């Protein structure tokens, strides 16, 4: 069962902002002797906004941003805002950051194209504006400084390649992603279709198309997946770009006398432990994950800070998440499970499992 205390919505935006600034201040002196090249000499206040900050993945990603910012003593203040899944608030948060005088702004634009006018306004106000992960459309140098995408097409290709290897005669595939139209899900779909085809052959795509909308929200994911299990008697593979939130619903397969199917998804400690605990009783249960991408924000931070402080701009302009686990080959890792730390942690992240666990106890 999903433990709701692990969801970031339990923390107010003000509390998270306070935690972020405290972390920056505490870490600067320790890191000053090894200032990275992307940290220039100009002092700035920086902003970080989420369209939706209400799950453990976002909380750990925000902490990863704080950890990266703390390496640069030129960032004297870090402000944070959570749009709480409300596009109007997310737009207002960006405007508020500009009004408060931030010189660099990193944005997770969950609402996609709807965020473009606010991004453009920030950019035109002279703020180094760096959206990442979800494509807001628009043009770099006109609507924002630079967009830092993830290589989600490759994630989809990796899922497709694994599925083709393990189901060479075809499969019924259910795909879960975030908000309707989000660029991550769209790109993942492009990736696995390039391997498995468009659904007209032996690999069939079931459920809503191009994906079942979950908003990356645990409660909605449970609702969607439970309904799909009841509706479709044959599900061979589930693709999902937020794997851990499926755990609370996978028991529905057993209730209907079916094995949990194969999962190609993103990693999470709770998911790895669930696999280890349930694999023997579910003969069809295989698991492959890509790194969940908490560290994507680090590259966006580096790009924003470098441009605003006069540091060396990183050459990397997109984040590449590798395959992390594969139960069928054990490469590059067998399925990971650490029962000594909080289950709602991500073992692929740079931030240590112990640090993540401590954060989730706050």
Buried (B, 14 or more C-beta within 10 A) or exposed (E): EBBEEBBBBEBEBEEBBEBBBEBBEEBBEEBEEEBBEBBBEEEBBBBBBBBBBBBBBBBBBBBBBBBBBBBBBBBBBBBBBBBBBBBEBBBBBBEBBBEEEBBBBBBBBBBBBBBBBBBBBBBEBEBBBBBBBBBBBBEBEEBBBBBBBBBBBBBBBBBBBBBBEBBEEBBBBBBBBBBEBBBBBBBBBBBBBBBBBEEEEBBBBBBBEBBBBBBBBBBBBBEBBBBBBEEEEEBBBBBBBBBBBBBBBBBBBEEEEBEBBBBBBBBBBBBBBBBBEBBEEBEBBBBBBBBBBBBBBBBBBBBBBBBBBBBEBBEEEBBBBEBBBBBEEEEEBBBBBBEEBBBBBBBBBEBEBEBBBEBBEE
